[in-house]
Amino acid sequence: MVHDNHGLKRSLQPRHIRLMALGSTIGVGLFLGSATAIQLAGPSIMLGYVLAGLVAFIVLRALGEMAVHEPVAGSFAHYAGKYIGPLAGYLVGWGYWTYWIVVGLAEVTAVGIYMMMWFPDVPQWVWALSSLLAMGGINFVAVKVFGEFEFWFSLIKVVAIVTMIAMGCGMIFFGLGVGGEPIGIANLWQHGGFFPNGVSGFLLSLQMVLFAYVGIEMIGLSAGEAENPIKTIPMAIDSLAWRILIFYVGALFVILAIFPWHQVGQQGSPFVAMFESIGLREAAGIINFVVITAALSSCNAGIFSGGRLLLGLSKIGNAPQALGEVSKSGVPMKAILMTILLPTLGVALNYFVPEKAFQWITAAVTLIGLLVWIAILFTQIQFRKSLTQVQRDALPYRAIMWPYGSWFAIFFVMFVIGLMAYSESTRMAFYVGPPILIGLTLLYFIFGLHKKERSAS
C-alpha cells in the first residue's frame, strides 16, 4: 500500500525510530518529575510506573495498528479526521501541536534549572532561549540529520541510566563505594511501609507517572519518514515497552533502595544526589550533563513532531497551505519555524516566574496529552469498525487484548484525569487545557473549516 508522504524523505532507519521514541519519553518526566511523584507515593511509585506502562503500551499498539496500515505524516490527527470526523482530526492535531509546544517549553525550562549548577549567576531564561534556538536549527537540516542527533542524544541518556542502575545495584547488593557494606532494600518498606501515604498518595501520583509516558506516541508521527514503516514501526513499539519498564522501574528501584523515600529530591535531581552520596562529585556533573541532554533531546523531538503535525494539518485543510511546503531536503520549513516561534514567547515564563515555570507548564500540558491518548484509542475502535472481517484478519499488526485493552486504557486515563481535577496541585490543568480546546473549536468555525471539502475523508 503506497501512501503520499507529502514530499518528506523516508530516511529514518529502525535505530533512529527506536531511540527517538525512547528519547522522547526519557526526559524531564524521569529526571525531574520523578522526585515529586516519589514524595506523593513513596516506594509504591514503582507499581504506578508498571501500571501506567501497561496503559502506554496499549495506546502504542492501538496507534501502531493504524500507522502500519496507513503510514502518513499527520498520523493520529489524520486518522481521527478520517474515522471520527473532521472536527476531531482538527482538535487532535492542533491540541497535540499545542502539547508539544508546551513540552518543548518544559524541557528548555529544565535545561535552565540544571545549568544553574554550573552557572548560578546566568538567568534561567538565557539557557531556555538558547537551547530552544539550537534545537530549532537542527530541525531545519534534513530529517536524517535530526534522526542522527536524536539517536546520539538518546543513547547518552540510555547509557547513563544503565550505568546508574548497575552502580546502584553494586551499592545495594555488594556495598560498592560504601565501605563494602551492602545497603540492601529495606528502605523500600522501612519508612512507613510500601504505601507510606496510603492508597490516596499512590493514586494522586498517577498523573505525574502518566505524564512521564506521554510523548511515547510520537512514534506514530515518524511513520511518514520511516524507511520501511511496515517493518520498523512494530519493531520499535514492541521493543519500547520492556525498555521503558527497565529504565523507569529499574532507575526508581535503585534510587528508592539507596535513599529513604522522603529524602529523595530535596536537592534537585535524585540521580545527581545518588552519585554525590558516594563521593563522586565529578559524576554528579556528568549526570547533570546527561539530564540536560535528555531535556534537549525531548525538545528536539517536540519540534520534529510539531512540524510534522502542522504539515499533516495543512494537507487536509486544517492549517494554512503555506505550512505544507517542503524543502528540497524534505523538511517542512515553515511548519518548523511556527513550532519554534511560540515557545520562544513562552520562555518569558522563565523570566517572570522561574521557580514556578516547570510546575505550571507540566500541569497545563498533561491534560491535553492524556486527551490525545483517549482520542487515539477511540479512533482505533472506530477504525476497526470501518473494516470488513476479511480486512481485520489481514491486519499486519494489531492492538493488544482487543477490544478490552482499548476500553480499559480509555477508562484508566479518564480516571487519572478525574484525579487531576480532584487534586489541588494539578487542578490548574483545567484552567488551561479546556480553554485551549474551546478556543481551537471557535477558530474552527470562525475560519469556516467545517464547510471545507475534505481530502482525507
N, C-alpha and C positions, 0 to 999 in steps of 0.2 A: 504494500500500500504506500503510494508516494504522496507526501503532503508538502504543500508550498511552505517553505520556512522563511518567506519574505526577504530573500537576499542575504540571510545570515549564513555564515560558513559553518559547515559541520566539521569542526576541527577539535572538539573536546573529546579527549580519549578517556577510556574507563578509569584510569588512575586520577585524572583531573576531577571527574564527576564524583568518584568515591570520596576523595579528600575534600572537595568543595562542600558536599552535604555534611560531612563530619565537621568541617571547619566552621560552617555557618551555625552549627549547634554548640560546639565547644567554644563559647565566647564569654561574655560578661556573666551570663547566667550561672556558669560553673564557678568562675574565678571571683566574682564579686557578689552575685546574688545568693550563692550557697550559704554564706555566713548568716544572712538574715533568716533564711529558711531553717537553719540549724537552731537558731535562738527560739523559733516557734515550736519545733517538733522534737528537738534533741536527736538521739540516735535513730529514732523511728523514721527520720527523713529518708533513710536508705530504702525503706519499704515504699515510701512515696515515689521515689525515683523509679523503682521497679514497676509500680502500677502505672505511673504516667508514661513510662517507656513502652509498656504494652499498648496503651491507647495511641501513642505516637506511631507505633508500628502498624496498627490497624489503619490509621489515616494514610500512612505512606503506601500501604498495599492497595488501598482503595484508589489513591491517586495514580499509582503505578499501573493499575489495570487500564485506566483511561489513557495514560500517557504512552503506553506501549501500543495500544490500539490506534491512537491518533497523536503522534508526536509533533506538536505545534508550539510556536514561540509563546503564545499567550497562556498556554497550559490551562489551569483550572478556571481562569476568568473566561476563557474561550468555551470550556466545557459547560460552565454554569449558564452562559448565554444560550448555549445550544440545547441543553437538556432541561433547564428550569424556565428560562425566559430572558429577554434582553435586559430588563432592569437588574436581574440577579447577576448577569455577566458584568454589567457596568459597575454595580456596587462591590462585587468581589474584586474586580480589577483595580478600581480606584481606592477601595478600602485597603487592599493589600499593599498597594503602592504607598499609601499613607503610612501603613505599618512599617515598611522598610525605610521610609524617610526617618521615622522616629527611632527605629532601631539603630540606623546609622548615627543618629544624634546621641543615642545612649552609649554606643560604642566609643565615639570620639570623646564623650564626657568621661568615660572610664580611662581613656588614654591620658586625659588631663589630670585625673586623680592620681594615676600611677606615676606620671612624670614628676609629680611633686616630690617624690622620694629623692630624685637626683637634683632637681632644680626647684627648691622650695620658694625661690623668690620670683619665678616666672609665673604670671597669672595663668590659671587653668584654661581660660578661653583661647589663649595663644596656641596651646598644643591641640586643642579641639579643632580649631580652624585649619591649622597647617596639615594635620593628619587627614582631614576631610578632602582638602585640595590635592594632596598626594595620591590618595586612593582614586579620586576622580581622574587624575592623569593616567593612571594605569588602565582604567576602563576605556580611555579614548583610543588606545592602541588595539591591535587585532585581538579577537577573543582568545586566540591561542596564548597570547602573552598574559592575558588575565588569568587563564587556566593555570599557566605555569606559576605565576605569582601565588595564586591561591593554593596550589599544590605545596609549594615550599613553606608558605605561611602556616598551613595546616599541619605540615609534617613537624615543624618546630614544636607546636603545641602537643602533638601526639607523643613525640619522643620525650618531651618534658614530663608529661603525665605518667607515661610508662616508667620513666626513671624514678619519679617521685613515689609511685606505688611500690616499686622494687626496693627503694631505700627505706620507705616506711615499713614494709614487711620485714626488712632486716632489723629495724629497731624493735618492732613488735615481738618477733619470734626469736631473734638471736642477740638482742641487746646491742646491735651495731651503733657505734657512736655515743652510746650512753653507758659506758663502763661495763659492757658485756652482760648487763642485767636485762633480760627481755622485759619489755613493758607489758606485754600481754594485752588482752582485750577487755579487761574488767571495766574500763571506762565506758563501755557500751551499756552497762546496766547499773553502775555503782552510784551515779549521781541522780537519784530519783527514778531509776528504772529506765526501761527501753522507751516508754512513753512518759517522760518526766512532766509534761504539761497536759497529760491526759489525751483522750481521743480528739478533743476540740483543738488542741495545739497542733496535732497531726493534720487534721482536716484543714485548718487555716493555712498550713504551709503548702498545701497542694497547688495553690495558684502560682506561688513562686517556682515550684518544681515544674509545673507545666510550662511556665514561661521559658524555662531553660531549654525545653524541647521545641518550642515554636521557632520556626526558621528551617526546620528539617524538610519542610515541604517544598523548599526552593529547588530541590532535586527535579521536580516536575518542570520547572522553568528552563532547565538545561536541555530538555528533550529536543528542542528545536535546533540545538547546535551540537548534539551528540553525534559522534562518527557513525555509530550503529545503535540507535536507541532501543531497538527490539532486544538486543543482547545486553547493552550497557545498563539501562535503567533497572531491570530486575536484579542484576548482579550487584549494583550499587545499593539498592534498597535492602536486599537480604543480608548483605554483609554489614550494613549500617546498624541494624538492630542490636546484634550482640556486641559490636564495638562500643556503641554508646553506653550500653549497660556496664561494660567493663570499665570504661573511663569514668562515668559518673559514680556508680556504686563502689567501684574499686577505690577511687580517689577519696570518696567520703568515708569509706570504711577505715582507711589509713589515718585520715585526719581525726576521726572520732575515737579511734582506739588510742591515739597518742595524746590527744588533749581532752580534758573533761569538756563536755559539750557547751557548758555555759561560759567557757573561756574563749571559745572559737570566735574569731572575727573582731575581737576588741581592738586589735591593732592592724587594721587593713586586711589584706588577703590572708586566709588561713594557710595558703600554700607557702607564702613568704615566712609566716610565723613558724611553720614546721622546720624549715631549714635553719632558721635562726636559733631554734631551740637546741640544736646540736652544734652550735658554734660556727656554722658555715655562713659567715657574713657575705662572702662573695656569691654563694649560691642564692642568697636572698635577692641579690642584684640580678642574677641570671633569671630567676623566676619572675622578677619584675619585668624583665625584657620579654620573657615568654608571654606574660599576661598582656603586655602592650601589643605584641604581635597578634595575640588572639583577638583583641579588640579591633585591630586594624583589618585583620582577615575577615571578620564579620561585617565590618563597614564596607569592605571591598565587595563582598558577596551581595550586600544590600544594594549597592549602586548597580551592580550587574542585574540583579532581579528587577529593580525599579525600571531600568532602561528597557528590559525585555517586556515587562508588563505594559508600559506605555506604547511600545511598538505594536503589541498584540491588540491593545485597545483602539489604536488608530486604524488598524486594518478592518475592524468591524464597526467603524463609525462612532466609537465611544470616546474618541480623543481627536484633537486636531490632526489633519492629514500630514502636516509637516513633521510630526513626531514619528511617522512611519518611514522617513527617509533613512536609507542605509548607505554608509560609505563604501568605497571600493574594497576596503579591507573587511567588510561585513559587520561594521559597528553602527548601531543606531545613535549617531552623534547627538542629535537634538534631544532625543529621549533621555540620554545620559546626562546632558547638560541640565535639563529641567530637574532631574533627580538629585543633582548636586546643589542646585541653587537654593532650594527650600531649607535643607538642613543648615546651610550657611547662615540663614536668618535665625534659625533655632539655636545656633551657637551663642546667641545673646543671653540665653538662659544661664549659660556657664558664667557669663559676665555679671548678671544681676543676682542670681541665687546659686552660687557654685555648690554649696553644701546640700541643697535640696534637689538639684537638677536631676540626678540619677533616679531618685525615688519617683519624682513626678513623671519623668519620661517613661519609665517602665510601667507604671500604673496605667497610663494613658494607652499604651500600646498593647498590653496584654489582652485586653478585651477584644480589640479588632482582630488580633492574631487568632484568638480562640473562635471567634465568629467565622473566620475563614475556614478553620478546621471543620466546623459544623457544615459550612457550605460545600466543602469538598466531599464529605460523607454523604450529604443529601443528594448532591449532583450524581455521585456514583450509583446511588439507589435508583435515581431516575434513568441513568444511563443503562443500567441492567434492564429496566422495564422496557426500554426502547428497542431492545434486541429480540430477535426471534430465538427459539430454543436452539436452533442449529448454530446461530451466531454465538450464543452463550457458550455452547460446547466447544466452539472453535477459538475462544479467547486464549491467547498465548500465555497470559499472565493474569492472575486473579487475586481479588481481595480475599483475606482470610476469614474463616468462620462465617461465611456469608449465609443469611443476611444478619445473623445475630450480632456478629462483631461490629458491623457498622452502626447498628442501633444502640448497642452497649456504649460505644465510643461517643455517640451523639449525647446520650443521657449523662455520661460521665462529665463531658465538657460543660454541659448545661448546669450540672450540679456545682462544678467549680466556679462558673460564672455567678451562680447564686451565692456561693461563699464569699466571692469578691464583693458583692453588694452588701452582705452581712457585716463583713469586717471593715472597721473604721479606716484602717490604714490603706485599704485598696478601693474604698468606695469612690475615690476620686476618678477612677477609670470611667465611672458612669456620668461624671460631669463633663468628660472629654470625648469618650467614644461615641455615644449616641448623637450628640450634636454634630460630630463629623459626618456620620452616616445620614442624618436628616439633611444637612447642608448639601451633601452629594446628591441626594434624591431630588431636592429642589432644583439643583443645577440641571439634572437630567431632564426635567420638564421645562425649565426656563429656556434651555437651548433647543428644545424640540426634538431631543434624541428619541423620544418614544414614538415619533412619527416616521422615523427613518426606515428605509428598506434594509433588511439585514442580510449581509452576505454570509453570515455564519449560522443562519437558522436552518 
